[in-house]
Amino acid sequence: MEISVELTLMPLNKDYEPPIQEFIKELRASEFTVLENPLSTQVYGDFDKVMPFLTDALRTSFQNQDGVIANMKIVKSDRSDYVPNF
């Protein structure tokens, strides 16, 4: 089953950019399609492969920081080719 996941990582400290950049680099290095915008990063792929990968990536990020929030939205379909029609 293909899924689309939107992630936003929000470190709770003044030096928030390096942890976000490291998290995005880990996502980019994966086998999945990864698209970015200024507010979030999207990961597209098979549910059974994406979810364990994201669990590990989030665990690493959480272990390396004292405070962090992660927002995640999951859609049951690959929306990587979405183009607005307005």
Phi and psi restraints in degrees (range 20) as a CNS / XPLOR table:
assign (resid 1 and name C) (resid 2 and name N)
       (resid 2 and name CA) (resid 2 and name C) 1.0 -82.6 20.0 2
assign (resid 2 and name N) (resid 2 and name CA)
       (resid 2 and name C) (resid 3 and name N) 1.0 142.2 20.0 2
assign (resid 2 and name C) (resid 3 and name N)
       (resid 3 and name CA) (resid 3 and name C) 1.0 -134.7 20.0 2
assign (resid 3 and name N) (resid 3 and name CA)
       (resid 3 and name C) (resid 4 and name N) 1.0 160.8 20.0 2
assign (resid 3 and name C) (resid 4 and name N)
       (resid 4 and name CA) (resid 4 and name C) 1.0 -122.6 20.0 2
assign (resid 4 and name N) (resid 4 and name CA)
       (resid 4 and name C) (resid 5 and name N) 1.0 129.8 20.0 2
assign (resid 4 and name C) (resid 5 and name N)
       (resid 5 and name CA) (resid 5 and name C) 1.0 -123.6 20.0 2
assign (resid 5 and name N) (resid 5 and name CA)
       (resid 5 and name C) (resid 6 and name N) 1.0 128.4 20.0 2
assign (resid 5 and name C) (resid 6 and name N)
       (resid 6 and name CA) (resid 6 and name C) 1.0 -106.2 20.0 2
assign (resid 6 and name N) (resid 6 and name CA)
       (resid 6 and name C) (resid 7 and name N) 1.0 126.7 20.0 2
assign (resid 6 and name C) (resid 7 and name N)
       (resid 7 and name CA) (resid 7 and name C) 1.0 -122.0 20.0 2
assign (resid 7 and name N) (resid 7 and name CA)
       (resid 7 and name C) (resid 8 and name N) 1.0 139.6 20.0 2
assign (resid 7 and name C) (resid 8 and name N)
       (resid 8 and name CA) (resid 8 and name C) 1.0 -131.8 20.0 2
assign (resid 8 and name N) (resid 8 and name CA)
       (resid 8 and name C) (resid 9 and name N) 1.0 120.2 20.0 2
assign (resid 8 and name C) (resid 9 and name N)
       (resid 9 and name CA) (resid 9 and name C) 1.0 -103.1 20.0 2
assign (resid 9 and name N) (resid 9 and name CA)
       (resid 9 and name C) (resid 10 and name N) 1.0 129.5 20.0 2
assign (resid 9 and name C) (resid 10 and name N)
       (resid 10 and name CA) (resid 10 and name C) 1.0 -129.9 20.0 2
assign (resid 10 and name N) (resid 10 and name CA)
       (resid 10 and name C) (resid 11 and name N) 1.0 91.5 20.0 2
assign (resid 10 and name C) (resid 11 and name N)
       (resid 11 and name CA) (resid 11 and name C) 1.0 -65.4 20.0 2
assign (resid 11 and name N) (resid 11 and name CA)
       (resid 11 and name C) (resid 12 and name N) 1.0 141.5 20.0 2
assign (resid 11 and name C) (resid 12 and name N)
       (resid 12 and name CA) (resid 12 and name C) 1.0 -98.4 20.0 2
assign (resid 12 and name N) (resid 12 and name CA)
       (resid 12 and name C) (resid 13 and name N) 1.0 59.3 20.0 2
assign (resid 12 and name C) (resid 13 and name N)
       (resid 13 and name CA) (resid 13 and name C) 1.0 -153.1 20.0 2
assign (resid 13 and name N) (resid 13 and name CA)
       (resid 13 and name C) (resid 14 and name N) 1.0 169.3 20.0 2
assign (resid 13 and name C) (resid 14 and name N)
       (resid 14 and name CA) (resid 14 and name C) 1.0 -69.1 20.0 2
assign (resid 14 and name N) (resid 14 and name CA)
       (resid 14 and name C) (resid 15 and name N) 1.0 -33.5 20.0 2
assign (resid 14 and name C) (resid 15 and name N)
       (resid 15 and name CA) (resid 15 and name C) 1.0 -96.2 20.0 2
assign (resid 15 and name N) (resid 15 and name CA)
       (resid 15 and name C) (resid 16 and name N) 1.0 65.9 20.0 2
assign (resid 15 and name C) (resid 16 and name N)
       (resid 16 and name CA) (resid 16 and name C) 1.0 -85.0 20.0 2
assign (resid 16 and name N) (resid 16 and name CA)
       (resid 16 and name C) (resid 17 and name N) 1.0 -21.0 20.0 2
assign (resid 16 and name C) (resid 17 and name N)
       (resid 17 and name CA) (resid 17 and name C) 1.0 -66.6 20.0 2
assign (resid 17 and name N) (resid 17 and name CA)
       (resid 17 and name C) (resid 18 and name N) 1.0 -45.5 20.0 2
assign (resid 17 and name C) (resid 18 and name N)
       (resid 18 and name CA) (resid 18 and name C) 1.0 -57.6 20.0 2
assign (resid 18 and name N) (resid 18 and name CA)
       (resid 18 and name C) (resid 19 and name N) 1.0 -43.3 20.0 2
assign (resid 18 and name C) (resid 19 and name N)
       (resid 19 and name CA) (resid 19 and name C) 1.0 -64.0 20.0 2
assign (resid 19 and name N) (resid 19 and name CA)
       (resid 19 and name C) (resid 20 and name N) 1.0 -36.0 20.0 2
assign (resid 19 and name C) (resid 20 and name N)
       (resid 20 and name CA) (resid 20 and name C) 1.0 -66.5 20.0 2
assign (resid 20 and name N) (resid 20 and name CA)
       (resid 20 and name C) (resid 21 and name N) 1.0 -43.6 20.0 2
assign (resid 20 and name C) (resid 21 and name N)
       (resid 21 and name CA) (resid 21 and name C) 1.0 -62.9 20.0 2
assign (resid 21 and name N) (resid 21 and name CA)
       (resid 21 and name C) (resid 22 and name N) 1.0 -41.7 20.0 2
assign (resid 21 and name C) (resid 22 and name N)
       (resid 22 and name CA) (resid 22 and name C) 1.0 -63.6 20.0 2
assign (resid 22 and name N) (resid 22 and name CA)
       (resid 22 and name C) (resid 23 and name N) 1.0 -41.1 20.0 2
assign (resid 22 and name C) (resid 23 and name N)
       (resid 23 and name CA) (resid 23 and name C) 1.0 -62.4 20.0 2
assign (resid 23 and name N) (resid 23 and name CA)
       (resid 23 and name C) (resid 24 and name N) 1.0 -45.9 20.0 2
assign (resid 23 and name C) (resid 24 and name N)
       (resid 24 and name CA) (resid 24 and name C) 1.0 -65.2 20.0 2
assign (resid 24 and name N) (resid 24 and name CA)
       (resid 24 and name C) (resid 25 and name N) 1.0 -39.3 20.0 2
assign (resid 24 and name C) (resid 25 and name N)
       (resid 25 and name CA) (resid 25 and name C) 1.0 -60.5 20.0 2
assign (resid 25 and name N) (resid 25 and name CA)
       (resid 25 and name C) (resid 26 and name N) 1.0 -39.6 20.0 2
assign (resid 25 and name C) (resid 26 and name N)
       (resid 26 and name CA) (resid 26 and name C) 1.0 -65.0 20.0 2
assign (resid 26 and name N) (resid 26 and name CA)
       (resid 26 and name C) (resid 27 and name N) 1.0 -40.4 20.0 2
assign (resid 26 and name C) (resid 27 and name N)
       (resid 27 and name CA) (resid 27 and name C) 1.0 -65.2 20.0 2
assign (resid 27 and name N) (resid 27 and name CA)
       (resid 27 and name C) (resid 28 and name N) 1.0 -42.8 20.0 2
assign (resid 27 and name C) (resid 28 and name N)
       (resid 28 and name CA) (resid 28 and name C) 1.0 -61.2 20.0 2
assign (resid 28 and name N) (resid 28 and name CA)
       (resid 28 and name C) (resid 29 and name N) 1.0 -34.3 20.0 2
assign (resid 28 and name C) (resid 29 and name N)
       (resid 29 and name CA) (resid 29 and name C) 1.0 -77.2 20.0 2
assign (resid 29 and name N) (resid 29 and name CA)
       (resid 29 and name C) (resid 30 and name N) 1.0 -2.9 20.0 2
assign (resid 29 and name C) (resid 30 and name N)
       (resid 30 and name CA) (resid 30 and name C) 1.0 -79.9 20.0 2
assign (resid 30 and name N) (resid 30 and name CA)
       (resid 30 and name C) (resid 31 and name N) 1.0 176.1 20.0 2
assign (resid 30 and name C) (resid 31 and name N)
       (resid 31 and name CA) (resid 31 and name C) 1.0 -82.0 20.0 2
assign (resid 31 and name N) (resid 31 and name CA)
       (resid 31 and name C) (resid 32 and name N) 1.0 -2.5 20.0 2
assign (resid 31 and name C) (resid 32 and name N)
       (resid 32 and name CA) (resid 32 and name C) 1.0 -93.2 20.0 2
assign (resid 32 and name N) (resid 32 and name CA)
       (resid 32 and name C) (resid 33 and name N) 1.0 160.4 20.0 2
assign (resid 32 and name C) (resid 33 and name N)
       (resid 33 and name CA) (resid 33 and name C) 1.0 -73.4 20.0 2
assign (resid 33 and name N) (resid 33 and name CA)
       (resid 33 and name C) (resid 34 and name N) 1.0 127.1 20.0 2
assign (resid 33 and name C) (resid 34 and name N)
       (resid 34 and name CA) (resid 34 and name C) 1.0 -127.7 20.0 2
assign (resid 34 and name N) (resid 34 and name CA)
       (resid 34 and name C) (resid 35 and name N) 1.0 124.3 20.0 2
assign (resid 34 and name C) (resid 35 and name N)
       (resid 35 and name CA) (resid 35 and name C) 1.0 -121.9 20.0 2
assign (resid 35 and name N) (resid 35 and name CA)
       (resid 35 and name C) (resid 36 and name N) 1.0 145.2 20.0 2
assign (resid 35 and name C) (resid 36 and name N)
       (resid 36 and name CA) (resid 36 and name C) 1.0 -125.9 20.0 2
assign (resid 36 and name N) (resid 36 and name CA)
       (resid 36 and name C) (resid 37 and name N) 1.0 152.5 20.0 2
assign (resid 36 and name C) (resid 37 and name N)
       (resid 37 and name CA) (resid 37 and name C) 1.0 -140.6 20.0 2
assign (resid 37 and name N) (resid 37 and name CA)
       (resid 37 and name C) (resid 38 and name N) 1.0 176.6 20.0 2
assign (resid 37 and name C) (resid 38 and name N)
       (resid 38 and name CA) (resid 38 and name C) 1.0 -62.8 20.0 2
assign (resid 38 and name N) (resid 38 and name CA)
       (resid 38 and name C) (resid 39 and name N) 1.0 -19.7 20.0 2
assign (resid 38 and name C) (resid 39 and name N)
       (resid 39 and name CA) (resid 39 and name C) 1.0 -109.9 20.0 2
assign (resid 39 and name N) (resid 39 and name CA)
       (resid 39 and name C) (resid 40 and name N) 1.0 -18.5 20.0 2
assign (resid 39 and name C) (resid 40 and name N)
       (resid 40 and name CA) (resid 40 and name C) 1.0 -159.7 20.0 2
assign (resid 40 and name N) (resid 40 and name CA)
       (resid 40 and name C) (resid 41 and name N) 1.0 172.3 20.0 2
assign (resid 40 and name C) (resid 41 and name N)
       (resid 41 and name CA) (resid 41 and name C) 1.0 -127.4 20.0 2
assign (resid 41 and name N) (resid 41 and name CA)
       (resid 41 and name C) (resid 42 and name N) 1.0 137.8 20.0 2
assign (resid 41 and name C) (resid 42 and name N)
       (resid 42 and name CA) (resid 42 and name C) 1.0 -110.9 20.0 2
assign (resid 42 and name N) (resid 42 and name CA)
       (resid 42 and name C) (resid 43 and name N) 1.0 139.0 20.0 2
assign (resid 42 and name C) (resid 43 and name N)
       (resid 43 and name CA) (resid 43 and name C) 1.0 -123.0 20.0 2
assign (resid 43 and name N) (resid 43 and name CA)
       (resid 43 and name C) (resid 44 and name N) 1.0 133.7 20.0 2
assign (resid 43 and name C) (resid 44 and name N)
       (resid 44 and name CA) (resid 44 and name C) 1.0 -125.9 20.0 2
assign (resid 44 and name N) (resid 44 and name CA)
       (resid 44 and name C) (resid 45 and name N) 1.0 135.1 20.0 2
assign (resid 44 and name C) (resid 45 and name N)
       (resid 45 and name CA) (resid 45 and name C) 1.0 168.5 20.0 2
assign (resid 45 and name N) (resid 45 and name CA)
       (resid 45 and name C) (resid 46 and name N) 1.0 -167.7 20.0 2
assign (resid 45 and name C) (resid 46 and name N)
       (resid 46 and name CA) (resid 46 and name C) 1.0 -74.0 20.0 2
assign (resid 46 and name N) (resid 46 and name CA)
       (resid 46 and name C) (resid 47 and name N) 1.0 132.1 20.0 2
assign (resid 46 and name C) (resid 47 and name N)
       (resid 47 and name CA) (resid 47 and name C) 1.0 -50.3 20.0 2
assign (resid 47 and name N) (resid 47 and name CA)
       (resid 47 and name C) (resid 48 and name N) 1.0 -48.9 20.0 2
assign (resid 47 and name C) (resid 48 and name N)
       (resid 48 and name CA) (resid 48 and name C) 1.0 -68.1 20.0 2
assign (resid 48 and name N) (resid 48 and name CA)
       (resid 48 and name C) (resid 49 and name N) 1.0 -15.8 20.0 2
assign (resid 48 and name C) (resid 49 and name N)
       (resid 49 and name CA) (resid 49 and name C) 1.0 -100.3 20.0 2
assign (resid 49 and name N) (resid 49 and name CA)
       (resid 49 and name C) (resid 50 and name N) 1.0 -40.6 20.0 2
assign (resid 49 and name C) (resid 50 and name N)
       (resid 50 and name CA) (resid 50 and name C) 1.0 -66.3 20.0 2
assign (resid 50 and name N) (resid 50 and name CA)
       (resid 50 and name C) (resid 51 and name N) 1.0 -46.6 20.0 2
assign (resid 50 and name C) (resid 51 and name N)
       (resid 51 and name CA) (resid 51 and name C) 1.0 -63.2 20.0 2
assign (resid 51 and name N) (resid 51 and name CA)
       (resid 51 and name C) (resid 52 and name N) 1.0 -46.0 20.0 2
assign (resid 51 and name C) (resid 52 and name N)
       (resid 52 and name CA) (resid 52 and name C) 1.0 -62.7 20.0 2
assign (resid 52 and name N) (resid 52 and name CA)
       (resid 52 and name C) (resid 53 and name N) 1.0 -37.4 20.0 2
assign (resid 52 and name C) (resid 53 and name N)
       (resid 53 and name CA) (resid 53 and name C) 1.0 -60.9 20.0 2
assign (resid 53 and name N) (resid 53 and name CA)
       (resid 53 and name C) (resid 54 and name N) 1.0 -47.2 20.0 2
assign (resid 53 and name C) (resid 54 and name N)
       (resid 54 and name CA) (resid 54 and name C) 1.0 -65.8 20.0 2
assign (resid 54 and name N) (resid 54 and name CA)
       (resid 54 and name C) (resid 55 and name N) 1.0 -36.0 20.0 2
assign (resid 54 and name C) (resid 55 and name N)
       (resid 55 and name CA) (resid 55 and name C) 1.0 -58.5 20.0 2
assign (resid 55 and name N) (resid 55 and name CA)
       (resid 55 and name C) (resid 56 and name N) 1.0 -46.6 20.0 2
assign (resid 55 and name C) (resid 56 and name N)
       (resid 56 and name CA) (resid 56 and name C) 1.0 -66.4 20.0 2
assign (resid 56 and name N) (resid 56 and name CA)
       (resid 56 and name C) (resid 57 and name N) 1.0 -42.7 20.0 2
assign (resid 56 and name C) (resid 57 and name N)
       (resid 57 and name CA) (resid 57 and name C) 1.0 -64.5 20.0 2
assign (resid 57 and name N) (resid 57 and name CA)
       (resid 57 and name C) (resid 58 and name N) 1.0 -43.0 20.0 2
assign (resid 57 and name C) (resid 58 and name N)
       (resid 58 and name CA) (resid 58 and name C) 1.0 -68.2 20.0 2
assign (resid 58 and name N) (resid 58 and name CA)
       (resid 58 and name C) (resid 59 and name N) 1.0 -39.2 20.0 2
assign (resid 58 and name C) (resid 59 and name N)
       (resid 59 and name CA) (resid 59 and name C) 1.0 -59.0 20.0 2
assign (resid 59 and name N) (resid 59 and name CA)
       (resid 59 and name C) (resid 60 and name N) 1.0 -45.8 20.0 2
assign (resid 59 and name C) (resid 60 and name N)
       (resid 60 and name CA) (resid 60 and name C) 1.0 -60.1 20.0 2
assign (resid 60 and name N) (resid 60 and name CA)
       (resid 60 and name C) (resid 61 and name N) 1.0 -46.3 20.0 2
assign (resid 60 and name C) (resid 61 and name N)
       (resid 61 and name CA) (resid 61 and name C) 1.0 -62.6 20.0 2
assign (resid 61 and name N) (resid 61 and name CA)
       (resid 61 and name C) (resid 62 and name N) 1.0 -43.6 20.0 2
assign (resid 61 and name C) (resid 62 and name N)
       (resid 62 and name CA) (resid 62 and name C) 1.0 -66.0 20.0 2
assign (resid 62 and name N) (resid 62 and name CA)
       (resid 62 and name C) (resid 63 and name N) 1.0 -38.3 20.0 2
assign (resid 62 and name C) (resid 63 and name N)
       (resid 63 and name CA) (resid 63 and name C) 1.0 -68.4 20.0 2
assign (resid 63 and name N) (resid 63 and name CA)
       (resid 63 and name C) (resid 64 and name N) 1.0 -27.0 20.0 2
assign (resid 63 and name C) (resid 64 and name N)
       (resid 64 and name CA) (resid 64 and name C) 1.0 -90.0 20.0 2
assign (resid 64 and name N) (resid 64 and name CA)
       (resid 64 and name C) (resid 65 and name N) 1.0 0.7 20.0 2
assign (resid 64 and name C) (resid 65 and name N)
       (resid 65 and name CA) (resid 65 and name C) 1.0 -136.1 20.0 2
assign (resid 65 and name N) (resid 65 and name CA)
       (resid 65 and name C) (resid 66 and name N) 1.0 152.2 20.0 2
assign (resid 65 and name C) (resid 66 and name N)
       (resid 66 and name CA) (resid 66 and name C) 1.0 -78.0 20.0 2
assign (resid 66 and name N) (resid 66 and name CA)
       (resid 66 and name C) (resid 67 and name N) 1.0 -37.3 20.0 2
assign (resid 66 and name C) (resid 67 and name N)
       (resid 67 and name CA) (resid 67 and name C) 1.0 -141.6 20.0 2
assign (resid 67 and name N) (resid 67 and name CA)
       (resid 67 and name C) (resid 68 and name N) 1.0 130.2 20.0 2
assign (resid 67 and name C) (resid 68 and name N)
       (resid 68 and name CA) (resid 68 and name C) 1.0 -159.0 20.0 2
assign (resid 68 and name N) (resid 68 and name CA)
       (resid 68 and name C) (resid 69 and name N) 1.0 146.2 20.0 2
assign (resid 68 and name C) (resid 69 and name N)
       (resid 69 and name CA) (resid 69 and name C) 1.0 -118.2 20.0 2
assign (resid 69 and name N) (resid 69 and name CA)
       (resid 69 and name C) (resid 70 and name N) 1.0 139.9 20.0 2
assign (resid 69 and name C) (resid 70 and name N)
       (resid 70 and name CA) (resid 70 and name C) 1.0 -125.9 20.0 2
assign (resid 70 and name N) (resid 70 and name CA)
       (resid 70 and name C) (resid 71 and name N) 1.0 123.9 20.0 2
assign (resid 70 and name C) (resid 71 and name N)
       (resid 71 and name CA) (resid 71 and name C) 1.0 -102.1 20.0 2
assign (resid 71 and name N) (resid 71 and name CA)
       (resid 71 and name C) (resid 72 and name N) 1.0 136.1 20.0 2
assign (resid 71 and name C) (resid 72 and name N)
       (resid 72 and name CA) (resid 72 and name C) 1.0 -139.3 20.0 2
assign (resid 72 and name N) (resid 72 and name CA)
       (resid 72 and name C) (resid 73 and name N) 1.0 133.8 20.0 2
assign (resid 72 and name C) (resid 73 and name N)
       (resid 73 and name CA) (resid 73 and name C) 1.0 -121.1 20.0 2
assign (resid 73 and name N) (resid 73 and name CA)
       (resid 73 and name C) (resid 74 and name N) 1.0 137.5 20.0 2
assign (resid 73 and name C) (resid 74 and name N)
       (resid 74 and name CA) (resid 74 and name C) 1.0 -124.6 20.0 2
assign (resid 74 and name N) (resid 74 and name CA)
       (resid 74 and name C) (resid 75 and name N) 1.0 131.1 20.0 2
assign (resid 74 and name C) (resid 75 and name N)
       (resid 75 and name CA) (resid 75 and name C) 1.0 -119.1 20.0 2
assign (resid 75 and name N) (resid 75 and name CA)
       (resid 75 and name C) (resid 76 and name N) 1.0 135.2 20.0 2
assign (resid 75 and name C) (resid 76 and name N)
       (resid 76 and name CA) (resid 76 and name C) 1.0 -82.6 20.0 2
assign (resid 76 and name N) (resid 76 and name CA)
       (resid 76 and name C) (resid 77 and name N) 1.0 78.6 20.0 2
assign (resid 76 and name C) (resid 77 and name N)
       (resid 77 and name CA) (resid 77 and name C) 1.0 169.6 20.0 2
assign (resid 77 and name N) (resid 77 and name CA)
       (resid 77 and name C) (resid 78 and name N) 1.0 158.6 20.0 2
assign (resid 77 and name C) (resid 78 and name N)
       (resid 78 and name CA) (resid 78 and name C) 1.0 -89.1 20.0 2
assign (resid 78 and name N) (resid 78 and name CA)
       (resid 78 and name C) (resid 79 and name N) 1.0 109.2 20.0 2
assign (resid 78 and name C) (resid 79 and name N)
       (resid 79 and name CA) (resid 79 and name C) 1.0 -103.3 20.0 2
assign (resid 79 and name N) (resid 79 and name CA)
       (resid 79 and name C) (resid 80 and name N) 1.0 17.4 20.0 2
assign (resid 79 and name C) (resid 80 and name N)
       (resid 80 and name CA) (resid 80 and name C) 1.0 -64.3 20.0 2
assign (resid 80 and name N) (resid 80 and name CA)
       (resid 80 and name C) (resid 81 and name N) 1.0 -20.0 20.0 2
assign (resid 80 and name C) (resid 81 and name N)
       (resid 81 and name CA) (resid 81 and name C) 1.0 -100.6 20.0 2
assign (resid 81 and name N) (resid 81 and name CA)
       (resid 81 and name C) (resid 82 and name N) 1.0 14.1 20.0 2
assign (resid 81 and name C) (resid 82 and name N)
       (resid 82 and name CA) (resid 82 and name C) 1.0 -62.5 20.0 2
assign (resid 82 and name N) (resid 82 and name CA)
       (resid 82 and name C) (resid 83 and name N) 1.0 132.2 20.0 2
assign (resid 82 and name C) (resid 83 and name N)
       (resid 83 and name CA) (resid 83 and name C) 1.0 -131.6 20.0 2
assign (resid 83 and name N) (resid 83 and name CA)
       (resid 83 and name C) (resid 84 and name N) 1.0 124.1 20.0 2
assign (resid 83 and name C) (resid 84 and name N)
       (resid 84 and name CA) (resid 84 and name C) 1.0 -61.1 20.0 2
assign (resid 84 and name N) (resid 84 and name CA)
       (resid 84 and name C) (resid 85 and name N) 1.0 145.6 20.0 2
assign (resid 84 and name C) (resid 85 and name N)
       (resid 85 and name CA) (resid 85 and name C) 1.0 -114.3 20.0 2
assign (resid 85 and name N) (resid 85 and name CA)
       (resid 85 and name C) (resid 86 and name N) 1.0 32.4 20.0 2
